[in-house]
Amino acid sequence: MPLEKRGCTEAEWAVANCGKNHMCLVDAKGVKDCSVCKMGFEMVDGECVDINECTEPGLNMCDKNAACNNLMGTYACQCNKGYRGDGYMCEDEDECLMMPCHPQAECKNTQGSYECRCPLGFEGDGVKSCVNPWEQSCLEMEKFCGRTNHTACLSVRVFDGSLTSICECEPNYRFNTATRQCEDIDECAENRHNCDPASSVCVNEDGGFRCECLEGYEGTGGVCVDVNECERGIAGCHSMAMCINQPGSCGCKCIHGFTGDGTQCNGE
């Protein structure tokens, strides 16, 4: 009957000289065992090497619409562009809520993307322009729309020899009938943003917004990913503890044979 084993003390670990990424175990007779790999590693020719969970079928839990990134001893999932979530669950992002199209265009959400379509008879890409070929372009905006800030003259129409204009606020602004000014839309307050509430916070800006990553996350462009404190060695775990990465934080757990909160572990 095999003897029960426990985790090595620091002194036993130094004597055993187990390789990197190996576990150090010792039985009641003091026989040390370095043949067990840490979680996320496997034994190859006597050495514990990283398991690539991204290439091995069934070893990662990433969503079908996410990319798997292999890390030393673990892996990370990140939703593809056009999707939002934690990487393990990704759902289509409705980009039309952000009003990315031209004011005269129709926005149609698609799986992982969107389309901007100008009205029938208009010309343009639907994003930067939608022009009625029967209308003249705006040449002198102030002449038709005045000096109101953040106002765009969409077109100048010729009717019976006289000029009329269509003036609207620029994207991300709204006309205030009381002040007769185009004022910034607070996308954060009106929930018209794509910031992931699990990893970021929306900050309103003039004519737009930005997503700031929460503590424990990092990234740019509105995409915040978990900081793996275990991989970077900043978790503060004891040498006889296992580091467990969690979304936005991490935890430390003493290995078998030791007790403590993970930042301090003492032999039983």
N, C-alpha and C positions, 0 to 999 in steps of 0.2 A: 504494500500500500504506500503510495507516494507521500512524502512528508509535506505538511502544509507550509507554504512559503509566504514571506512578507517582504515589504519593500526594504531596501538597504538603508542603513543610516549613512550619514555623510562620510564617516570613517570607512565603513564597509564599501561604499561606492568608490572611494579613492583607491582602495586595495584591489577591488574587482576590475577597475579600469575598463568598464563596459564602453563600447563604441558609441559614437554620437547617434542619437535617436533610438538607442536600446534602453530597455527597462533593466534595472538591477534588482534581482530578487535573491533572498537567502532563506534556507530552510533551518530547521531546529538544530541540525548538526553544524551549521555555519557554512554549508556549501553554497557558494554563490552561483547564480544563473544569469547569464546575459543573453539568453537565446530568445527572449520575447521582445518584440518591437513595440514602440510607442504607437498610439492610435494614429492612423493615417500613413503608416509605414509598413513594409513587408520585407521578409528576409530573402535576400538574393546573394548567394555565394558568401554567406556568413556576415553580410552587412545589411543594415536596415536602410532601405531606400524608399523614397517618397512614392506613394501610390498616386498615379494620375487618375483621379476620379472622373475627369472630363472625357477620357478616352475609353475607360473601362465601363461596359454596359451595366446599368443598374446601380452604380456606385455614387451617382449624384442625383439630387432631387430638383434640379433646375427645371423651370417651366419650358414648354416647347418653344415659346417665344422669347427665350432668354439665352444669353451666352454664358458658357461655363468657363471660368478662369481657374486653372490649377495653381495652387499655392503649396508651399512646403508643409506637408502634413495635413492639408485640408484643401478646400476649394471655395470659390465665391461665385454667386449667380447674379447677373445684371440683365434687366429687361432690355430687349432690343429697342431701337428708336421707333417711336410711334406707340409704345406700350409703357405702362406704369405699374409699379409694384415692387416687391422686395427681391425679385429674381426667382423665388420659389413659386410665386403666383403672380402672373402678369396678365393684365387686362388691357384691351384696346383703349387708347387715349383719344378722347373726342377733341381733336385740334380745332374744330369749328367754334368751340366755346371761347377760343382765344381771338376770334374774328381775324384770321390771317389773310382773308381775301379783300379785294377791292370793294369799297362801299356799295358799288352797283352790282357786284357779282354774288352768286349763290355758292355757299360752301356746302359740300357733301362729304360727310365723314365716311372713310373706308377703313378696312381692317389694316391697322398699322400705319395709316396715312390719311390723306384728305385730297379733295379736288376742288378747284375754284372755277366756276363757269360763268362767263358773261351772259347777260340776257340775250335772247334771240335777236339777231340783227346787229349786235354790238361786236366790236373787234377788240382783241387784247388777250393777255395771258390770264386774266381773272385775278391776278395778284397785284400787279403794279398798274394795270390799265384795263379799262373797259370803255371804249370810245364808240359813240354812234357816228358812223361815217357821214351822216347827213348833218352833223353838227360841227361847228367850228371849234377849234381848241381855244382854251383860255390863254390869252396873250398878256393881258394886264389885269391880274387878279384883283388888285385894289380898286380898279375902276368898277368892277362888278360886285365884289364881295366886301369892300370896305377894308378897314385896318384891324379887324378882329384877329387876335392871335389864334394859331392852330386851326385856321380855316382853309379849306381847299375849294377852289373853283372847279367843279367837275366838268362843266361844259357851258358854252355860250350858244344860245339858240337864236337863229334868225327867223323871225315871224312877221310876215307882212312888212318887211323892210326895216323892222326895229329889232334891237338886241335885247334879249332877256337872259338871265343867268341862273344857274343851279349851283348854289353854294351850300356846302355841308362841312361839318367839323372833320378834321383829320381823324384817322383811325386812333382809337384809345382816348378820344375826347367826346364830350357830349355838350350840346347847346343848352345853356341855362336861360330860360325865357325871362327870368327876373333881371339878371345882369346883362343879358344879351351878349354873353361871351361863351366861347368854347372852353369848357373846364375839364380837367383831368378825370378820367374814370378810375376809381379805386378798385382795381381788379381783385385785390386781396379781400376787401370788405364784401364785395359782391360775388366772391367765389368764382371768378372768371380767370383762373390761373391753373397751371399744371404742376404746381409744387406738390411733392409727395408729403402728406402730413406726417407720415411715419418717420421721415428722415430730414425734413426741411421745414422752413417757415417762410411765408410769403411776405415780401417787403415792397410796399407800393413806391413807385417812382413817377416822376412827371412824364406822361406819355407811355407808361409801361409798368413793369415790376421786375423783381429779381427773386430768386430762391436762395435763401441762406441755409447752409447745412447745419443741423443740430449737432450738439456735442456728441462725439463718438462717430461722426460721419464726415466725409470730405468729398469734394468734387467741384466741378464748374459747369456752367451752362444749364443749371436746373437739375443735373443728375448727381445725386448724393449716394455714395456707397459706404458701406460699413468699414470702419478702420479696424483691421485685425490686430488688436493689441498683443495677442499671443505671438503672431508671426514677427512683429516688430520688437518684441522683447520689452514692452513697456507696461506689462500687466501688473508687475510687482509680486508675482507668485514666488513662493518658496521653492528651493531646488528639489524638495521632496513632494512637490505638488504638481498636479496636472492643470494646465491653463485651458479654459473652455471659453472660446469666443462666442459672443452673443450679439445680436443686432444692436448697435449703439453702445455696447459695453462689453465686459468680459467677467469671468468668474475664476476662482482658484479652488481646487479641491485636493486635499492631501491624499496621496496614494495609499494603498493598503498597507497597514502596519504603522501608520502615522495618524496623529490626531491634531486638529487645529483648524483655523479659519482659512487656510490655504496660503495666506501671506506669512504665517508662522506654522510650522509642522514639527511635532515632537514625536519621537519613537514611543510606541506603546510599552 
